[in-house]
Amino acid sequence: MAVVKIKDKFFRTSIPETEILQRVQAVADRINHDMADKNPLMLAVLNGSFMFAADLMRRITIPCEISFVKLASYEGTTSTGKITEVIGINEDLAGRTVVIVEDIVDTGLTMKRMIETLGTRNPKSVHICTLLVKPEKLQVDLDIEYAAMEIPNDFIVGYGLDYDQQGRNLPDIYTLIPEDEEQKMKNIVIFGAPGSGKGTQSDKMIAKYGFEHISTGDVLRSEIKNETPLGLTAKQYIDKGQLVPDELIIDMLAKVYDSFGKDHKGVIFDGFPRTIPQAEALKQMLAERGHEVAAMIELDVPEDELMTRLIKRGQESGRSDDNEETIRKRLDVYHNQTAPLIDWYQKEGIRNHIDGLGELERIFGDICKVIDGI
């Protein structure tokens, strides 16, 4: 189910284009049958009905004419119920069969007012043809003869309908995602050099906030071990000594992310992204689900302290890769990778610098201030 962001709001697909066109064809078939000898004047209401009117007219096979009128009754996501005629009707309606072609009928106030206005021009009959109708929202009695679909009382965009003039060009119809649903998830990207305490702080965040955790290394190893299609493809690259493509990594992360369901409290992304293209891909993957990275947390620890911690860890664990030469190379790689990313997240407005030197609880307290403030 695709999600799009329009201005400050998220919308998810509710009616795909294929279903819309099937319903439009059904309406056209009825009009062709009912008005075969009436030469109806199709009066399309701009701006919202332009796509519906165009697709409907392609399917009308009887003699007919079309004209346009422009009304305004919406501000943002709320119907004002008041109309202002911007483009008038130049045709003589006396004795004519008129079909009003509208994108949506909700309160019905706009439609009622328009029918009253048309009545002063002495048409033979006036009929209503609408793509959508909201039965729960109707405040007046209307005889809606041709309605392609009935929908709940949700705010929608796409296929001619807009949110503050945006989204009309979308081929599908999308429903507004409630703000409280958007705000449930606090996805976190955590940066920290080896030895910065990133793992410890991630564990504490998980314990306090109930976040999920995605480590790219763990995900990659799991996919390969379980011989999933994605894992087998990744193994082919690794066996050839090649890097696993970003697209494949994103597909793996998306699979794990989706496994958490729609009601998770947020995810800590650990070890990803490592490049700006990866950050952009992660942003797109989340946006498709109506989500986003809420904060990037950067644990900053001086290099001499990192060296001390890692050498001590090597001595205690016996890890051969925790020697001074190897450690410096790893730190150089980390800083070279993350420096551009830190700037990227700074421009995104979600970078949060945390002093990672000092008492564990003080550091975690600073992290909590960031999360609580999201």
Beta strands, then each sheet from edge to edge (+ up, - down):
strand 1: 3-6
strand 2: 9-15
strand 3: 41-46
strand 4: 65-70
strand 5: 74-75
strand 6: 78-79
strand 7: 97-105
strand 8: 125-133
strand 9: 146-150
strand 10: 156-157
strand 11: 173-176
strand 12: 187-192
strand 13: 212-215
strand 14: 267-270
strand 15: 293-300
strand 16: 351-355
sheet 1: 1+ 2- 11+ 10-
sheet 2: 4+ 3+ 7+ 8+ 9+
sheet 3: 5+ 6-
sheet 4: 13+ 14+ 12+ 15+ 16+
end
